[in-house]
Amino acid sequence: MGKSAKTFEVEGSTIPASWTAAADALAEMEKGRVMLIGMTDVGKSTLSTYLTNKLLGKLLSLRIIDGDIGQADIGPPTTIGYSIPTTSISSLVELRPESIIFIGHTNASQVETKIIDGIRRLSDRAQDSLTIINTDGWVLDTEAISYKIRMIVATEPDLVIGLGTGGELQPILSGSRAHALNVETAKDVLARSRSDRRETRITGYRRFLEGARTRSISLRTADLASPIGFPSAHGPNARDLNSLIVGLLDDEDYMLELGVLMGFTNDTARVYCRSVERVHKIELGCLKLSKDGTELGYYEPREPL
């Protein structure tokens, strides 16, 4: 894709036989929760897409949760997206988000509890459906193992599908005591560089900021939520918050719009976004973002978070 785009031919099927077996197993389940885990670039999103296409029409109800905040497809980066597929897709990006939970960060290690709570909340909305939960690729170190085990225990999936090339996922699967199914990684998955991932995120931000302009939101009618240690909107360091990514939330704390904070004026927040209708809360994230979707780094509070 892009200026240096190229094509190449792959011999044979790119779909491992174990993926077909996994799809058959999920079709027999009919409902429940299925969580996909694995390292970065092993094909979790591709498997999610494949399972979606294979299961459509075989189940009464299918739901997809995209919990990979760094490389989000259903919602913009820094969010968890929830979708109800109705037709075949070539990528999770094609799915229309039904609900989005704003996280405000692209690094799972900094917002573990918030991600787990968000995935569990969205999972609870689909009790009578088969719900496929895609997760981030942080799985190898001690903290990652603990995080994934906590996620599995909190979400209580009926099945965990592990995409791996060896035994790298065994500490998570054995530690969580989950009912697990191991499958092969996708054939010929293209590894992405850090630069590739950054460009993908920029595209994701732009998709949800298209048509945006700077709008005013009264802080008398909308609450302001910010991480611990962030300065007050009325304090001397309020300008430090300019350019922070924000989620504009409804009265149930689901994200209505993504925005970029342009500043505060008296009791008003100026936000670059598409709409401000029904905004109940403005939630500040930790990432700084330009209006064109370029990441500007993270806000470092004067006091530790």
C-alpha positions in Angstrom: 0.0 0.0 0.0 1.1 3.6 -0.6 3.8 5.0 -2.8 6.1 2.0 -2.6 3.3 -0.5 -3.0 4.0 -3.9 -4.6 2.3 -7.2 -5.1 3.6 -10.7 -4.8 2.2 -14.2 -5.4 1.7 -16.7 -2.6 1.6 -20.4 -3.6 -1.2 -22.5 -2.1 -3.7 -21.4 0.6 -2.7 -18.8 3.1 -5.2 -20.3 5.6 -3.7 -22.9 7.9 -5.8 -26.1 8.4 -6.0 -25.3 12.1 -8.0 -22.1 11.4 -10.6 -24.1 9.6 -10.8 -26.5 12.6 -11.2 -23.5 14.9 -14.0 -22.0 12.8 -15.8 -25.4 12.9 -15.4 -25.5 16.7 -16.8 -22.0 17.1 -19.8 -22.8 14.9 -20.6 -25.7 17.2 -20.4 -23.4 20.3 -23.1 -21.1 18.8 -22.6 -18.6 21.7 -20.1 -17.6 24.3 -16.8 -15.7 24.4 -13.7 -16.5 22.4 -10.4 -14.6 23.0 -7.5 -14.5 20.6 -4.0 -14.1 22.0 -0.6 -14.0 20.4 2.4 -11.9 19.7 2.5 -9.0 17.3 2.2 -9.8 13.6 1.1 -13.4 14.0 -2.3 -12.8 12.3 -4.8 -12.2 15.1 -6.7 -9.6 13.1 -6.5 -11.8 10.0 -7.9 -14.7 12.0 -10.7 -12.5 13.4 -11.6 -11.5 9.9 -11.5 -15.2 8.7 -13.7 -16.4 11.6 -16.1 -13.6 10.9 -16.6 -14.5 7.3 -16.8 -18.3 8.1 -19.3 -17.9 10.9 -21.7 -15.3 9.3 -24.9 -17.1 8.4 -24.1 -20.1 10.6 -24.9 -18.3 13.9 -27.9 -16.3 15.1 -25.7 -13.6 16.4 -22.0 -12.7 16.1 -20.1 -9.9 17.8 -16.5 -8.7 17.4 -14.5 -6.8 20.1 -11.2 -5.2 19.0 -9.1 -4.8 22.2 -5.8 -3.9 20.4 -5.6 -0.2 21.4 -2.3 0.3 19.6 -3.4 -1.0 16.2 -7.2 -0.7 16.6 -9.3 -1.4 13.5 -12.9 -1.1 14.5 -12.4 2.2 16.4 -9.5 4.7 16.2 -6.2 3.9 18.0 -6.4 4.4 21.8 -9.9 2.8 21.9 -11.7 -0.5 22.2 -14.3 -1.1 19.5 -17.4 -3.3 19.4 -19.2 -4.3 16.2 -22.0 -6.5 14.9 -20.9 -7.9 11.5 -23.6 -8.2 8.9 -21.7 -9.0 5.7 -18.3 -10.5 4.6 -15.3 -8.3 5.1 -11.7 -8.2 3.9 -10.5 -6.4 7.1 -11.8 -5.5 10.5 -11.5 -1.9 9.4 -14.6 -2.4 7.3 -16.7 -3.1 10.4 -19.0 -0.3 11.6 -18.5 0.4 15.4 -21.6 -0.1 17.4 -19.9 1.1 20.6 -16.4 2.5 21.4 -14.7 2.7 24.8 -12.0 5.5 25.0 -8.7 4.4 26.6 -6.5 7.3 25.6 -3.2 5.5 25.2 -1.6 3.2 22.7 0.6 1.3 25.1 -1.3 -1.5 27.0 1.3 -1.6 29.8 0.2 1.9 30.9 -3.5 1.2 31.0 -3.9 -2.5 31.8 -6.9 -2.2 34.2 -8.7 0.2 31.9 -8.4 -2.2 29.0 -9.5 -5.2 31.0 -12.5 -3.3 32.4 -13.4 -2.1 28.9 -13.3 -5.6 27.3 -15.3 -7.1 30.1 -17.9 -4.3 29.9 -18.4 -4.9 26.1 -18.4 -8.6 26.5 -21.2 -8.4 29.0 -23.4 -6.8 26.3 -23.4 -9.9 24.2 -24.6 -12.7 26.5 -26.6 -14.5 23.8 -24.0 -14.1 21.0 -20.8 -15.6 20.0 -18.2 -12.9 20.7 -14.7 -12.9 19.3 -12.3 -10.8 21.3 -9.1 -9.7 19.5 -6.3 -8.6 21.8 -2.9 -6.8 21.7 0.4 -8.5 21.1 1.9 -7.9 24.5 2.4 -11.4 25.8 6.0 -12.3 26.5 7.5 -10.6 29.6 6.5 -11.2 33.2 4.2 -8.2 33.3 2.5 -9.1 30.0 1.8 -12.6 31.2 0.2 -11.3 34.4 -1.8 -8.8 32.4 -3.2 -11.4 30.0 -4.0 -13.8 32.8 -5.9 -11.1 34.6 -7.7 -10.3 31.3 -8.7 -13.9 30.8 -9.8 -14.4 34.5 -11.9 -11.1 34.4 -13.5 -11.8 31.0 -14.1 -15.5 31.5 -13.9 -16.6 27.9 -15.3 -20.0 27.0 -12.3 -20.6 24.7 -8.9 -19.0 24.3 -7.3 -19.4 20.9 -3.5 -19.0 21.0 -1.6 -18.1 17.8 2.0 -19.1 18.3 5.0 -20.7 16.8 6.2 -22.5 19.9 5.4 -22.6 23.6 5.6 -18.8 24.2 1.9 -18.6 25.2 2.0 -21.6 27.6 2.7 -19.4 30.7 -0.5 -17.4 30.0 -2.7 -20.5 29.1 -1.6 -22.6 32.1 -1.6 -19.6 34.5 -5.2 -18.7 33.5 -6.4 -22.4 33.4 -8.4 -21.4 30.4 -9.9 -23.9 27.9 -7.5 -23.3 25.1 -7.0 -24.1 21.4 -3.6 -23.6 19.8 -3.5 -22.7 16.1 -0.8 -22.0 13.6 0.3 -18.5 12.7 -0.9 -17.2 9.3 1.3 -18.0 6.3 3.2 -15.1 4.8 2.1 -12.5 7.3 3.9 -9.2 6.5 5.9 -8.0 9.5 5.4 -4.2 10.1 8.1 -1.9 11.3 7.5 0.7 14.0 7.2 3.3 11.2 4.6 1.2 9.5 2.6 1.0 12.7 2.8 4.7 13.2 1.5 5.4 9.7 -1.4 2.9 10.3 -2.3 4.8 13.5 -2.3 8.1 11.7 -4.7 6.7 9.1 -6.9 5.5 11.9 -7.0 8.9 13.7 -7.8 10.7 10.4 -10.7 8.3 9.7 -12.4 9.5 12.9 -11.4 13.2 12.5 -12.5 13.6 8.9 -14.7 16.7 8.7 -13.7 17.9 12.1 -13.4 21.5 13.2 -12.7 23.3 16.4 -15.9 23.4 18.5 -16.7 24.7 22.0 -18.1 22.6 24.8 -19.3 24.1 28.0 -17.8 22.6 31.2 -21.1 23.5 32.9 -22.9 20.9 31.0 -20.2 18.3 30.3 -17.9 16.8 33.0 -14.2 16.8 32.5 -12.3 13.6 33.4 -8.5 13.4 33.5 -5.8 11.0 34.7 -4.4 11.5 38.2 -1.6 14.0 38.3 -2.9 16.1 35.3 -3.3 19.8 35.9 -6.6 21.5 36.4 -8.4 23.1 33.4 -8.6 26.3 35.5 -5.0 26.1 36.8 -1.8 27.9 35.7 -0.6 24.8 33.8 -3.8 24.2 31.8 -1.9 24.9 28.6 0.2 21.8 29.2 -3.0 19.9 28.2 -3.3 21.4 24.8 -3.2 18.8 21.9 -4.2 15.9 24.1 -6.4 13.3 22.5 -9.8 13.3 24.1 -12.9 11.1 24.0 -16.3 12.8 23.9 -18.5 10.4 25.9 -22.3 9.9 26.2 -24.2 9.5 29.5 -23.2 5.8 29.6 -19.5 6.5 29.1 -19.3 5.3 25.5 -17.4 7.4 23.0 -19.4 9.5 20.6 -16.5 11.3 18.9 -12.7 11.4 19.0 -11.2 14.8 19.5 -8.0 16.9 20.1 -8.0 19.4 22.9 -7.2 22.9 21.6 -7.4 24.6 25.0 -9.7 26.0 27.7 -11.3 29.4 27.9 -13.1 30.2 31.2 -15.7 27.4 31.5 -15.3 26.2 28.0 -13.2 23.5 26.3 -12.3 24.0 22.7 -12.0 20.6 21.0 -11.2 19.7 17.4 -13.8 17.1 16.5 -16.7 16.2 14.2 -19.6 16.8 16.5 -20.5 17.8 20.1 -24.1 16.6 20.2 -25.1 14.7 23.4 -21.6 15.1 25.0 -21.9 14.2 28.7 -18.2 13.9 29.5 -14.8 15.0 28.0 -12.2 12.4 28.9 -8.5 13.4 28.5 -6.1 10.8 27.2 -2.3 10.7 27.6 -1.3 11.0 24.0 -0.8 14.3 22.2 -2.0 14.5 18.7 -2.0 17.1 15.9 -5.2 17.9 14.0 -3.9 15.9 11.0 -3.5 12.7 13.1 0.3 12.9 13.7 1.3 11.7 17.1 3.2 14.3 19.2 4.3 12.1 22.1 2.8 11.6 25.5 2.0 14.1 28.1 4.4 13.8 31.1 2.7 15.2 34.2 4.7 17.2 36.7 3.8 14.6 39.3 3.9 10.8 38.7 0.6 9.2 37.6 
